[in-house]
């Protein structure tokens, strides 16, 4: 067993950790709620993209984020 005293964590480190946990919880909760709604409506979540949508969408989202010349 180690005799080392655990290093004290900064408040900022703790804040970042808790915020990350909160984002993960929110993401899971949103997915659950959307799934419930989709099941109520008899639809699939996440929606399945057709092959034509998948190929035409490509990486447009990356290119349209702005900030470039």
mmCIF file as Biopython writes it, N, C-alpha, C and O atoms, coordinates in Angstrom:
data_model
#
loop_
_atom_site.group_PDB
_atom_site.id
_atom_site.type_symbol
_atom_site.label_atom_id
_atom_site.label_alt_id
_atom_site.label_comp_id
_atom_site.label_asym_id
_atom_site.label_entity_id
_atom_site.label_seq_id
_atom_site.pdbx_PDB_ins_code
_atom_site.Cartn_x
_atom_site.Cartn_y
_atom_site.Cartn_z
_atom_site.occupancy
_atom_site.B_iso_or_equiv
_atom_site.auth_seq_id
_atom_site.auth_asym_id
_atom_site.pdbx_PDB_model_num
ATOM 1   N N  . UNK A ? 1  ? 0.843   -1.174 0.000   1.0 0.0 1  A 1 
ATOM 2   C CA . UNK A ? 1  ? 0.000   0.000  0.000   1.0 0.0 1  A 1 
ATOM 3   C C  . UNK A ? 1  ? 0.890   1.239  0.000   1.0 0.0 1  A 1 
ATOM 4   O O  . UNK A ? 1  ? 1.953   1.238  0.622   1.0 0.0 1  A 1 
ATOM 5   N N  . UNK A ? 2  ? 0.481   2.259  -0.668  1.0 0.0 2  A 1 
ATOM 6   C CA . UNK A ? 2  ? 1.289   3.463  -0.810  1.0 0.0 2  A 1 
ATOM 7   C C  . UNK A ? 2  ? 1.084   4.409  0.361   1.0 0.0 2  A 1 
ATOM 8   O O  . UNK A ? 2  ? -0.027  4.553  0.871   1.0 0.0 2  A 1 
ATOM 9   N N  . UNK A ? 3  ? 2.195   5.068  0.791   1.0 0.0 3  A 1 
ATOM 10  C CA . UNK A ? 3  ? 2.111   6.053  1.869   1.0 0.0 3  A 1 
ATOM 11  C C  . UNK A ? 3  ? 1.911   7.458  1.340   1.0 0.0 3  A 1 
ATOM 12  O O  . UNK A ? 3  ? 1.902   8.414  2.115   1.0 0.0 3  A 1 
ATOM 13  N N  . UNK A ? 4  ? 1.751   7.602  0.027   1.0 0.0 4  A 1 
ATOM 14  C CA . UNK A ? 4  ? 1.607   8.920  -0.575  1.0 0.0 4  A 1 
ATOM 15  C C  . UNK A ? 4  ? 0.224   9.498  -0.275  1.0 0.0 4  A 1 
ATOM 16  O O  . UNK A ? 4  ? -0.785  8.792  -0.281  1.0 0.0 4  A 1 
ATOM 17  N N  . UNK A ? 5  ? 0.215   10.789 -0.017  1.0 0.0 5  A 1 
ATOM 18  C CA . UNK A ? 5  ? -1.040  11.503 0.205   1.0 0.0 5  A 1 
ATOM 19  C C  . UNK A ? 5  ? -1.607  11.848 -1.168  1.0 0.0 5  A 1 
ATOM 20  O O  . UNK A ? 5  ? -0.883  12.365 -2.020  1.0 0.0 5  A 1 
ATOM 21  N N  . UNK A ? 6  ? -2.899  11.569 -1.399  1.0 0.0 6  A 1 
ATOM 22  C CA . UNK A ? 6  ? -3.467  11.902 -2.708  1.0 0.0 6  A 1 
ATOM 23  C C  . UNK A ? 6  ? -3.345  13.400 -2.986  1.0 0.0 6  A 1 
ATOM 24  O O  . UNK A ? 6  ? -3.557  14.234 -2.105  1.0 0.0 6  A 1 
ATOM 25  N N  . UNK A ? 7  ? -3.000  13.715 -4.224  1.0 0.0 7  A 1 
ATOM 26  C CA . UNK A ? 7  ? -2.841  15.106 -4.637  1.0 0.0 7  A 1 
ATOM 27  C C  . UNK A ? 7  ? -4.196  15.805 -4.597  1.0 0.0 7  A 1 
ATOM 28  O O  . UNK A ? 7  ? -5.201  15.263 -5.058  1.0 0.0 7  A 1 
ATOM 29  N N  . UNK A ? 8  ? -4.208  16.989 -4.052  1.0 0.0 8  A 1 
ATOM 30  C CA . UNK A ? 8  ? -5.423  17.787 -3.998  1.0 0.0 8  A 1 
ATOM 31  C C  . UNK A ? 8  ? -5.769  18.259 -5.408  1.0 0.0 8  A 1 
ATOM 32  O O  . UNK A ? 8  ? -4.903  18.744 -6.136  1.0 0.0 8  A 1 
ATOM 33  N N  . UNK A ? 9  ? -7.021  18.118 -5.783  1.0 0.0 9  A 1 
ATOM 34  C CA . UNK A ? 9  ? -7.460  18.538 -7.109  1.0 0.0 9  A 1 
ATOM 35  C C  . UNK A ? 9  ? -7.959  19.968 -7.042  1.0 0.0 9  A 1 
ATOM 36  O O  . UNK A ? 9  ? -8.556  20.392 -6.053  1.0 0.0 9  A 1 
ATOM 37  N N  . UNK A ? 10 ? -7.703  20.699 -8.111  1.0 0.0 10 A 1 
ATOM 38  C CA . UNK A ? 10 ? -8.156  22.089 -8.138  1.0 0.0 10 A 1 
ATOM 39  C C  . UNK A ? 10 ? -9.678  22.125 -8.318  1.0 0.0 10 A 1 
ATOM 40  O O  . UNK A ? 10 ? -10.290 21.183 -8.823  1.0 0.0 10 A 1 
ATOM 41  N N  . UNK A ? 11 ? -10.253 23.227 -7.895  1.0 0.0 11 A 1 
ATOM 42  C CA . UNK A ? 11 ? -11.697 23.396 -8.079  1.0 0.0 11 A 1 
ATOM 43  C C  . UNK A ? 11 ? -12.051 23.345 -9.560  1.0 0.0 11 A 1 
ATOM 44  O O  . UNK A ? 11 ? -13.110 22.838 -9.929  1.0 0.0 11 A 1 
ATOM 45  N N  . UNK A ? 12 ? -11.174 23.867 -10.408 1.0 0.0 12 A 1 
ATOM 46  C CA . UNK A ? 12 ? -11.425 23.865 -11.852 1.0 0.0 12 A 1 
ATOM 47  C C  . UNK A ? 12 ? -11.467 22.436 -12.387 1.0 0.0 12 A 1 
ATOM 48  O O  . UNK A ? 12 ? -12.318 22.112 -13.216 1.0 0.0 12 A 1 
ATOM 49  N N  . UNK A ? 13 ? -10.551 21.571 -11.921 1.0 0.0 13 A 1 
ATOM 50  C CA . UNK A ? 13 ? -10.554 20.169 -12.352 1.0 0.0 13 A 1 
ATOM 51  C C  . UNK A ? 13 ? -11.859 19.481 -11.961 1.0 0.0 13 A 1 
ATOM 52  O O  . UNK A ? 13 ? -12.441 18.730 -12.743 1.0 0.0 13 A 1 
ATOM 53  N N  . UNK A ? 14 ? -12.302 19.752 -10.744 1.0 0.0 14 A 1 
ATOM 54  C CA . UNK A ? 14 ? -13.552 19.161 -10.261 1.0 0.0 14 A 1 
ATOM 55  C C  . UNK A ? 14 ? -14.728 19.691 -11.071 1.0 0.0 14 A 1 
ATOM 56  O O  . UNK A ? 14 ? -15.622 18.936 -11.453 1.0 0.0 14 A 1 
ATOM 57  N N  . UNK A ? 15 ? -14.718 21.000 -11.330 1.0 0.0 15 A 1 
ATOM 58  C CA . UNK A ? 15 ? -15.793 21.609 -12.115 1.0 0.0 15 A 1 
ATOM 59  C C  . UNK A ? 15 ? -15.866 20.981 -13.510 1.0 0.0 15 A 1 
ATOM 60  O O  . UNK A ? 15 ? -16.955 20.646 -13.977 1.0 0.0 15 A 1 
ATOM 61  N N  . UNK A ? 16 ? -14.727 20.822 -14.172 1.0 0.0 16 A 1 
ATOM 62  C CA . UNK A ? 16 ? -14.709 20.233 -15.513 1.0 0.0 16 A 1 
ATOM 63  C C  . UNK A ? 16 ? -15.214 18.797 -15.497 1.0 0.0 16 A 1 
ATOM 64  O O  . UNK A ? 16 ? -15.946 18.382 -16.397 1.0 0.0 16 A 1 
ATOM 65  N N  . UNK A ? 17 ? -14.828 18.043 -14.485 1.0 0.0 17 A 1 
ATOM 66  C CA . UNK A ? 17 ? -15.276 16.658 -14.366 1.0 0.0 17 A 1 
ATOM 67  C C  . UNK A ? 17 ? -16.793 16.580 -14.201 1.0 0.0 17 A 1 
ATOM 68  O O  . UNK A ? 17 ? -17.461 15.783 -14.860 1.0 0.0 17 A 1 
ATOM 69  N N  . UNK A ? 18 ? -17.323 17.416 -13.315 1.0 0.0 18 A 1 
ATOM 70  C CA . UNK A ? 18 ? -18.771 17.398 -13.051 1.0 0.0 18 A 1 
ATOM 71  C C  . UNK A ? 18 ? -19.545 17.879 -14.273 1.0 0.0 18 A 1 
ATOM 72  O O  . UNK A ? 18 ? -20.605 17.335 -14.584 1.0 0.0 18 A 1 
ATOM 73  N N  . UNK A ? 19 ? -19.031 18.891 -14.971 1.0 0.0 19 A 1 
ATOM 74  C CA . UNK A ? 19 ? -19.696 19.361 -16.193 1.0 0.0 19 A 1 
ATOM 75  C C  . UNK A ? 19 ? -19.724 18.259 -17.250 1.0 0.0 19 A 1 
ATOM 76  O O  . UNK A ? 19 ? -20.732 18.088 -17.936 1.0 0.0 19 A 1 
ATOM 77  N N  . UNK A ? 20 ? -18.634 17.514 -17.388 1.0 0.0 20 A 1 
ATOM 78  C CA . UNK A ? 20 ? -18.592 16.417 -18.354 1.0 0.0 20 A 1 
ATOM 79  C C  . UNK A ? 20 ? -19.615 15.342 -17.977 1.0 0.0 20 A 1 
ATOM 80  O O  . UNK A ? 20 ? -20.305 14.805 -18.844 1.0 0.0 20 A 1 
ATOM 81  N N  . UNK A ? 21 ? -19.709 15.032 -16.687 1.0 0.0 21 A 1 
ATOM 82  C CA . UNK A ? 21 ? -20.702 14.063 -16.229 1.0 0.0 21 A 1 
ATOM 83  C C  . UNK A ? 21 ? -22.115 14.554 -16.534 1.0 0.0 21 A 1 
ATOM 84  O O  . UNK A ? 21 ? -22.977 13.776 -16.943 1.0 0.0 21 A 1 
ATOM 85  N N  . UNK A ? 22 ? -22.343 15.841 -16.334 1.0 0.0 22 A 1 
ATOM 86  C CA . UNK A ? 22 ? -23.659 16.420 -16.607 1.0 0.0 22 A 1 
ATOM 87  C C  . UNK A ? 22 ? -24.013 16.353 -18.080 1.0 0.0 22 A 1 
ATOM 88  O O  . UNK A ? 22 ? -25.151 16.048 -18.438 1.0 0.0 22 A 1 
ATOM 89  N N  . UNK A ? 23 ? -23.029 16.641 -18.945 1.0 0.0 23 A 1 
ATOM 90  C CA . UNK A ? 23 ? -23.285 16.557 -20.390 1.0 0.0 23 A 1 
ATOM 91  C C  . UNK A ? 23 ? -23.619 15.121 -20.795 1.0 0.0 23 A 1 
ATOM 92  O O  . UNK A ? 23 ? -24.519 14.894 -21.604 1.0 0.0 23 A 1 
ATOM 93  N N  . UNK A ? 24 ? -22.897 14.159 -20.237 1.0 0.0 24 A 1 
ATOM 94  C CA . UNK A ? 24 ? -23.157 12.754 -20.564 1.0 0.0 24 A 1 
ATOM 95  C C  . UNK A ? 24 ? -24.545 12.342 -20.082 1.0 0.0 24 A 1 
ATOM 96  O O  . UNK A ? 24 ? -25.266 11.650 -20.801 1.0 0.0 24 A 1 
ATOM 97  N N  . UNK A ? 25 ? -24.930 12.757 -18.869 1.0 0.0 25 A 1 
ATOM 98  C CA . UNK A ? 25 ? -26.252 12.436 -18.347 1.0 0.0 25 A 1 
ATOM 99  C C  . UNK A ? 25 ? -27.331 13.055 -19.228 1.0 0.0 25 A 1 
ATOM 100 O O  . UNK A ? 25 ? -28.321 12.403 -19.562 1.0 0.0 25 A 1 
ATOM 101 N N  . UNK A ? 26 ? -27.132 14.323 -19.602 1.0 0.0 26 A 1 
ATOM 102 C CA . UNK A ? 26 ? -28.110 15.020 -20.440 1.0 0.0 26 A 1 
ATOM 103 C C  . UNK A ? 26 ? -28.248 14.324 -21.786 1.0 0.0 26 A 1 
ATOM 104 O O  . UNK A ? 26 ? -29.362 14.159 -22.284 1.0 0.0 26 A 1 
ATOM 105 N N  . UNK A ? 27 ? -27.139 13.916 -22.377 1.0 0.0 27 A 1 
ATOM 106 C CA . UNK A ? 27 ? -27.169 13.219 -23.666 1.0 0.0 27 A 1 
ATOM 107 C C  . UNK A ? 27 ? -27.961 11.918 -23.555 1.0 0.0 27 A 1 
ATOM 108 O O  . UNK A ? 27 ? -28.813 11.637 -24.398 1.0 0.0 27 A 1 
ATOM 109 N N  . UNK A ? 28 ? -27.684 11.125 -22.518 1.0 0.0 28 A 1 
ATOM 110 C CA . UNK A ? 28 ? -28.407 9.863  -22.338 1.0 0.0 28 A 1 
ATOM 111 C C  . UNK A ? 28 ? -29.889 10.107 -22.113 1.0 0.0 28 A 1 
ATOM 112 O O  . UNK A ? 28 ? -30.730 9.396  -22.663 1.0 0.0 28 A 1 
ATOM 113 N N  . UNK A ? 29 ? -30.212 11.111 -21.304 1.0 0.0 29 A 1 
ATOM 114 C CA . UNK A ? 29 ? -31.625 11.417 -21.013 1.0 0.0 29 A 1 
ATOM 115 C C  . UNK A ? 29 ? -32.354 11.867 -22.274 1.0 0.0 29 A 1 
ATOM 116 O O  . UNK A ? 29 ? -33.495 11.469 -22.510 1.0 0.0 29 A 1 
ATOM 117 N N  . UNK A ? 30 ? -31.699 12.693 -23.082 1.0 0.0 30 A 1 
ATOM 118 C CA . UNK A ? 30 ? -32.298 13.136 -24.340 1.0 0.0 30 A 1 
ATOM 119 C C  . UNK A ? 30 ? -32.545 11.945 -25.258 1.0 0.0 30 A 1 
ATOM 120 O O  . UNK A ? 30 ? -33.613 11.837 -25.861 1.0 0.0 30 A 1 
ATOM 121 N N  . UNK A ? 31 ? -31.569 11.053 -25.366 1.0 0.0 31 A 1 
ATOM 122 C CA . UNK A ? 31 ? -31.749 9.868  -26.202 1.0 0.0 31 A 1 
ATOM 123 C C  . UNK A ? 31 ? -32.922 9.028  -25.717 1.0 0.0 31 A 1 
ATOM 124 O O  . UNK A ? 31 ? -33.706 8.524  -26.520 1.0 0.0 31 A 1 
ATOM 125 N N  . UNK A ? 32 ? -33.042 8.879  -24.389 1.0 0.0 32 A 1 
ATOM 126 C CA . UNK A ? 32 ? -34.168 8.119  -23.830 1.0 0.0 32 A 1 
ATOM 127 C C  . UNK A ? 32 ? -35.497 8.759  -24.181 1.0 0.0 32 A 1 
ATOM 128 O O  . UNK A ? 32 ? -36.425 8.077  -24.616 1.0 0.0 32 A 1 
ATOM 129 N N  . UNK A ? 33 ? -35.591 10.065 -23.995 1.0 0.0 33 A 1 
ATOM 130 C CA . UNK A ? 33 ? -36.848 10.772 -24.289 1.0 0.0 33 A 1 
ATOM 131 C C  . UNK A ? 33 ? -37.198 10.703 -25.762 1.0 0.0 33 A 1 
ATOM 132 O O  . UNK A ? 33 ? -38.359 10.494 -26.116 1.0 0.0 33 A 1 
ATOM 133 N N  . UNK A ? 34 ? -36.196 10.879 -26.634 1.0 0.0 34 A 1 
ATOM 134 C CA . UNK A ? 34 ? -36.450 10.792 -28.071 1.0 0.0 34 A 1 
ATOM 135 C C  . UNK A ? 34 ? -36.875 9.379  -28.465 1.0 0.0 34 A 1 
ATOM 136 O O  . UNK A ? 34 ? -37.748 9.200  -29.315 1.0 0.0 34 A 1 
ATOM 137 N N  . UNK A ? 35 ? -36.251 8.375  -27.840 1.0 0.0 35 A 1 
ATOM 138 C CA . UNK A ? 35 ? -36.625 6.999  -28.128 1.0 0.0 35 A 1 
ATOM 139 C C  . UNK A ? 35 ? -38.057 6.737  -27.693 1.0 0.0 35 A 1 
ATOM 140 O O  . UNK A ? 35 ? -38.815 6.096  -28.421 1.0 0.0 35 A 1 
ATOM 141 N N  . UNK A ? 36 ? -38.440 7.223  -26.517 1.0 0.0 36 A 1 
ATOM 142 C CA . UNK A ? 36 ? -39.822 7.060  -26.047 1.0 0.0 36 A 1 
ATOM 143 C C  . UNK A ? 36 ? -40.803 7.683  -27.026 1.0 0.0 36 A 1 
ATOM 144 O O  . UNK A ? 36 ? -41.830 7.087  -27.352 1.0 0.0 36 A 1 
ATOM 145 N N  . UNK A ? 37 ? -40.484 8.876  -27.490 1.0 0.0 37 A 1 
ATOM 146 C CA . UNK A ? 37 ? -41.354 9.574  -28.437 1.0 0.0 37 A 1 
ATOM 147 C C  . UNK A ? 37 ? -41.444 8.811  -29.756 1.0 0.0 37 A 1 
ATOM 148 O O  . UNK A ? 37 ? -42.523 8.674  -30.331 1.0 0.0 37 A 1 
ATOM 149 N N  . UNK A ? 38 ? -40.300 8.316  -30.227 1.0 0.0 38 A 1 
ATOM 150 C CA . UNK A ? 38 ? -40.284 7.568  -31.479 1.0 0.0 38 A 1 
ATOM 151 C C  . UNK A ? 38 ? -41.112 6.289  -31.355 1.0 0.0 38 A 1 
ATOM 152 O O  . UNK A ? 38 ? -41.847 5.931  -32.276 1.0 0.0 38 A 1 
ATOM 153 N N  . UNK A ? 39 ? -40.994 5.608  -30.225 1.0 0.0 39 A 1 
ATOM 154 C CA . UNK A ? 39 ? -41.772 4.380  -30.015 1.0 0.0 39 A 1 
ATOM 155 C C  . UNK A ? 39 ? -43.257 4.695  -29.932 1.0 0.0 39 A 1 
ATOM 156 O O  . UNK A ? 39 ? -44.085 3.927  -30.421 1.0 0.0 39 A 1 
ATOM 157 N N  . UNK A ? 40 ? -43.593 5.810  -29.320 1.0 0.0 40 A 1 
ATOM 158 C CA . UNK A ? 40 ? -45.001 6.209  -29.221 1.0 0.0 40 A 1 
ATOM 159 C C  . UNK A ? 40 ? -45.575 6.463  -30.610 1.0 0.0 40 A 1 
ATOM 160 O O  . UNK A ? 40 ? -46.722 6.113  -30.889 1.0 0.0 40 A 1 
ATOM 161 N N  . UNK A ? 41 ? -44.782 7.067  -31.468 1.0 0.0 41 A 1 
ATOM 162 C CA . UNK A ? 41 ? -45.218 7.375  -32.829 1.0 0.0 41 A 1 
ATOM 163 C C  . UNK A ? 41 ? -44.985 6.218  -33.796 1.0 0.0 41 A 1 
ATOM 164 O O  . UNK A ? 41 ? -45.379 6.292  -34.960 1.0 0.0 41 A 1 
ATOM 165 N N  . UNK A ? 42 ? -44.346 5.148  -33.317 1.0 0.0 42 A 1 
ATOM 166 C CA . UNK A ? 42 ? -44.082 3.995  -34.176 1.0 0.0 42 A 1 
ATOM 167 C C  . UNK A ? 42 ? -42.954 4.232  -35.165 1.0 0.0 42 A 1 
ATOM 168 O O  . UNK A ? 42 ? -42.927 3.614  -36.229 1.0 0.0 42 A 1 
ATOM 169 N N  . UNK A ? 43 ? -42.030 5.110  -34.834 1.0 0.0 43 A 1 
ATOM 170 C CA . UNK A ? 43 ? -40.914 5.409  -35.714 1.0 0.0 43 A 1 
ATOM 171 C C  . UNK A ? 43 ? -39.624 4.885  -35.103 1.0 0.0 43 A 1 
ATOM 172 O O  . UNK A ? 43 ? -39.590 4.487  -33.938 1.0 0.0 43 A 1 
ATOM 173 N N  . UNK A ? 44 ? -38.569 4.891  -35.901 1.0 0.0 44 A 1 
ATOM 174 C CA . UNK A ? 44 ? -37.272 4.407  -35.458 1.0 0.0 44 A 1 
ATOM 175 C C  . UNK A ? 44 ? -36.397 5.588  -35.062 1.0 0.0 44 A 1 
ATOM 176 O O  . UNK A ? 44 ? -36.343 6.587  -35.779 1.0 0.0 44 A 1 
ATOM 177 N N  . UNK A ? 45 ? -35.711 5.482  -33.923 1.0 0.0 45 A 1 
ATOM 178 C CA . UNK A ? 45 ? -34.740 6.492  -33.515 1.0 0.0 45 A 1 
ATOM 179 C C  . UNK A ? 45 ? -33.431 5.806  -33.202 1.0 0.0 45 A 1 
ATOM 180 O O  . UNK A ? 45 ? -33.449 4.794  -32.502 1.0 0.0 45 A 1 
ATOM 181 N N  . UNK A ? 46 ? -32.313 6.281  -33.666 1.0 0.0 46 A 1 
ATOM 182 C CA . UNK A ? 46 ? -32.198 7.414  -34.570 1.0 0.0 46 A 1 
ATOM 183 C C  . UNK A ? 46 ? -32.695 7.031  -35.957 1.0 0.0 46 A 1 
ATOM 184 O O  . UNK A ? 46 ? -32.641 5.860  -36.331 1.0 0.0 46 A 1 
ATOM 185 N N  . UNK A ? 47 ? -33.178 8.005  -36.722 1.0 0.0 47 A 1 
ATOM 186 C CA . UNK A ? 47 ? -33.710 7.697  -38.048 1.0 0.0 47 A 1 
ATOM 187 C C  . UNK A ? 47 ? -32.645 7.063  -38.922 1.0 0.0 47 A 1 
ATOM 188 O O  . UNK A ? 47 ? -31.480 7.462  -38.897 1.0 0.0 47 A 1 
ATOM 189 N N  . UNK A ? 48 ? -33.054 6.086  -39.683 1.0 0.0 48 A 1 
ATOM 190 C CA . UNK A ? 48 ? -32.131 5.415  -40.595 1.0 0.0 48 A 1 
ATOM 191 C C  . UNK A ? 48 ? -32.040 6.222  -41.878 1.0 0.0 48 A 1 
ATOM 192 O O  . UNK A ? 48 ? -33.058 6.534  -42.497 1.0 0.0 48 A 1 
ATOM 193 N N  . UNK A ? 49 ? -30.820 6.558  -42.276 1.0 0.0 49 A 1 
ATOM 194 C CA . UNK A ? 49 ? -30.629 7.323  -43.509 1.0 0.0 49 A 1 
ATOM 195 C C  . UNK A ? 49 ? -30.596 6.378  -44.699 1.0 0.0 49 A 1 
ATOM 196 O O  . UNK A ? 49 ? -30.060 5.273  -44.619 1.0 0.0 49 A 1 
ATOM 197 N N  . UNK A ? 50 ? -31.175 6.828  -45.799 1.0 0.0 50 A 1 
ATOM 198 C CA . UNK A ? 50 ? -31.111 6.034  -47.016 1.0 0.0 50 A 1 
ATOM 199 C C  . UNK A ? 50 ? -29.728 6.198  -47.623 1.0 0.0 50 A 1 
ATOM 200 O O  . UNK A ? 50 ? -28.995 7.121  -47.270 1.0 0.0 50 A 1 
ATOM 201 N N  . UNK A ? 51 ? -29.371 5.301  -48.536 1.0 0.0 51 A 1 
ATOM 202 C CA . UNK A ? 51 ? -28.054 5.384  -49.157 1.0 0.0 51 A 1 
ATOM 203 C C  . UNK A ? 51 ? -27.877 6.690  -49.913 1.0 0.0 51 A 1 
ATOM 204 O O  . UNK A ? 51 ? -26.788 7.265  -49.900 1.0 0.0 51 A 1 
ATOM 205 N N  . UNK A ? 52 ? -28.931 7.173  -50.573 1.0 0.0 52 A 1 
ATOM 206 C CA . UNK A ? 52 ? -28.810 8.425  -51.329 1.0 0.0 52 A 1 
ATOM 207 C C  . UNK A ? 52 ? -28.560 9.607  -50.393 1.0 0.0 52 A 1 
ATOM 208 O O  . UNK A ? 52 ? -27.800 10.511 -50.737 1.0 0.0 52 A 1 
ATOM 209 N N  . UNK A ? 53 ? -29.186 9.615  -49.218 1.0 0.0 53 A 1 
ATOM 210 C CA . UNK A ? 53 ? -28.951 10.684 -48.246 1.0 0.0 53 A 1 
ATOM 211 C C  . UNK A ? 53 ? -27.529 10.609 -47.712 1.0 0.0 53 A 1 
ATOM 212 O O  . UNK A ? 53 ? -26.856 11.631 -47.581 1.0 0.0 53 A 1 
ATOM 213 N N  . UNK A ? 54 ? -27.073 9.410  -47.406 1.0 0.0 54 A 1 
ATOM 214 C CA . UNK A ? 54 ? -25.746 9.254  -46.817 1.0 0.0 54 A 1 
ATOM 215 C C  . UNK A ? 54 ? -24.662 9.713  -47.778 1.0 0.0 54 A 1 
ATOM 216 O O  . UNK A ? 54 ? -23.700 10.356 -47.358 1.0 0.0 54 A 1 
ATOM 217 N N  . UNK A ? 55 ? -24.800 9.395  -49.057 1.0 0.0 55 A 1 
ATOM 218 C CA . UNK A ? 55 ? -23.754 9.780  -49.999 1.0 0.0 55 A 1 
ATOM 219 C C  . UNK A ? 55 ? -23.843 11.258 -50.375 1.0 0.0 55 A 1 
ATOM 220 O O  . UNK A ? 55 ? -22.817 11.888 -50.630 1.0 0.0 55 A 1 
ATOM 221 N N  . UNK A ? 56 ? -25.047 11.817 -50.414 1.0 0.0 56 A 1 
ATOM 222 C CA . UNK A ? 56 ? -25.174 13.219 -50.798 1.0 0.0 56 A 1 
ATOM 223 C C  . UNK A ? 56 ? -24.798 14.150 -49.650 1.0 0.0 56 A 1 
ATOM 224 O O  . UNK A ? 56 ? -24.335 15.265 -49.892 1.0 0.0 56 A 1 
ATOM 225 N N  . UNK A ? 57 ? -24.992 13.708 -48.388 1.0 0.0 57 A 1 
ATOM 226 C CA . UNK A ? 57 ? -24.637 14.539 -47.245 1.0 0.0 57 A 1 
ATOM 227 C C  . UNK A ? 57 ? -23.128 14.663 -47.120 1.0 0.0 57 A 1 
ATOM 228 O O  . UNK A ? 57 ? -22.610 15.746 -46.848 1.0 0.0 57 A 1 
ATOM 229 N N  . UNK A ? 58 ? -22.432 13.571 -47.317 1.0 0.0 58 A 1 
ATOM 230 C CA . UNK A ? 58 ? -20.977 13.585 -47.254 1.0 0.0 58 A 1 
ATOM 231 C C  . UNK A ? 58 ? -20.466 14.288 -46.025 1.0 0.0 58 A 1 
ATOM 232 O O  . UNK A ? 58 ? -20.887 13.988 -44.907 1.0 0.0 58 A 1 
ATOM 233 N N  . UNK A ? 59 ? -19.553 15.228 -46.227 1.0 0.0 59 A 1 
ATOM 234 C CA . UNK A ? 59 ? -18.952 15.964 -45.123 1.0 0.0 59 A 1 
ATOM 235 C C  . UNK A ? 59 ? -19.364 17.426 -45.175 1.0 0.0 59 A 1 
ATOM 236 O O  . UNK A ? 59 ? -18.604 18.300 -44.758 1.0 0.0 59 A 1 
ATOM 237 N N  . UNK A ? 60 ? -20.567 17.698 -45.686 1.0 0.0 60 A 1 
ATOM 238 C CA . UNK A ? 60 ? -21.038 19.077 -45.810 1.0 0.0 60 A 1 
ATOM 239 C C  . UNK A ? 60 ? -21.042 19.786 -44.472 1.0 0.0 60 A 1 
ATOM 240 O O  . UNK A ? 60 ? -20.728 20.974 -44.403 1.0 0.0 60 A 1 
ATOM 241 N N  . UNK A ? 61 ? -21.393 19.077 -43.400 1.0 0.0 61 A 1 
ATOM 242 C CA . UNK A ? 61 ? -21.447 19.694 -42.092 1.0 0.0 61 A 1 
ATOM 243 C C  . UNK A ? 61 ? -20.099 20.227 -41.654 1.0 0.0 61 A 1 
ATOM 244 O O  . UNK A ? 61 ? -20.028 21.251 -40.975 1.0 0.0 61 A 1 
ATOM 245 N N  . UNK A ? 62 ? -19.041 19.556 -42.027 1.0 0.0 62 A 1 
ATOM 246 C CA . UNK A ? 62 ? -17.702 20.006 -41.655 1.0 0.0 62 A 1 
ATOM 247 C C  . UNK A ? 62 ? -17.331 21.233 -42.454 1.0 0.0 62 A 1 
ATOM 248 O O  . UNK A ? 62 ? -16.744 22.170 -41.914 1.0 0.0 62 A 1 
ATOM 249 N N  . UNK A ? 63 ? -17.659 21.242 -43.722 1.0 0.0 63 A 1 
ATOM 250 C CA . UNK A ? 63 ? -17.281 22.349 -44.593 1.0 0.0 63 A 1 
ATOM 251 C C  . UNK A ? 63 ? -18.101 23.608 -44.378 1.0 0.0 63 A 1 
ATOM 252 O O  . UNK A ? 63 ? -17.677 24.695 -44.773 1.0 0.0 63 A 1 
ATOM 253 N N  . UNK A ? 64 ? -19.265 23.481 -43.760 1.0 0.0 64 A 1 
ATOM 254 C CA . UNK A ? 64 ? -20.155 24.623 -43.604 1.0 0.0 64 A 1 
ATOM 255 C C  . UNK A ? 64 ? -20.106 25.240 -42.215 1.0 0.0 64 A 1 
ATOM 256 O O  . UNK A ? 64 ? -21.056 25.912 -41.814 1.0 0.0 64 A 1 
ATOM 257 N N  . UNK A ? 65 ? -19.048 25.035 -41.483 1.0 0.0 65 A 1 
ATOM 258 C CA . UNK A ? 65 ? -18.965 25.569 -40.136 1.0 0.0 65 A 1 
ATOM 259 C C  . UNK A ? 65 ? -18.447 26.998 -40.116 1.0 0.0 65 A 1 
ATOM 260 O O  . UNK A ? 65 ? -18.410 27.624 -39.057 1.0 0.0 65 A 1 
ATOM 261 N N  . UNK A ? 66 ? -18.057 27.511 -41.240 1.0 0.0 66 A 1 
ATOM 262 C CA . UNK A ? 66 ? -17.608 28.907 -41.296 1.0 0.0 66 A 1 
ATOM 263 C C  . UNK A ? 66 ? -16.217 29.085 -40.745 1.0 0.0 66 A 1 
ATOM 264 O O  . UNK A ? 66 ? -15.544 28.119 -40.387 1.0 0.0 66 A 1 
ATOM 265 N N  . UNK A ? 67 ? -15.801 30.311 -40.683 1.0 0.0 67 A 1 
ATOM 266 C CA . UNK A ? 67 ? -14.494 30.611 -40.136 1.0 0.0 67 A 1 
ATOM 267 C C  . UNK A ? 67 ? -13.377 30.478 -41.137 1.0 0.0 67 A 1 
ATOM 268 O O  . UNK A ? 67 ? -12.233 30.825 -40.843 1.0 0.0 67 A 1 
ATOM 269 N N  . UNK A ? 68 ? -13.691 29.976 -42.328 1.0 0.0 68 A 1 
ATOM 270 C CA . UNK A ? 68 ? -12.654 29.801 -43.344 1.0 0.0 68 A 1 
ATOM 271 C C  . UNK A ? 68 ? -12.666 30.926 -44.336 1.0 0.0 68 A 1 
ATOM 272 O O  . UNK A ? 68 ? -13.559 31.772 -44.300 1.0 0.0 68 A 1 
ATOM 273 N N  . UNK A ? 69 ? -11.689 30.960 -45.228 1.0 0.0 69 A 1 
ATOM 274 C CA . UNK A ? 69 ? -11.632 32.042 -46.244 1.0 0.0 69 A 1 
ATOM 275 C C  . UNK A ? 69 ? -12.750 31.951 -47.239 1.0 0.0 69 A 1 
ATOM 276 O O  . UNK A ? 69 ? -12.839 32.779 -48.146 1.0 0.0 69 A 1 
#
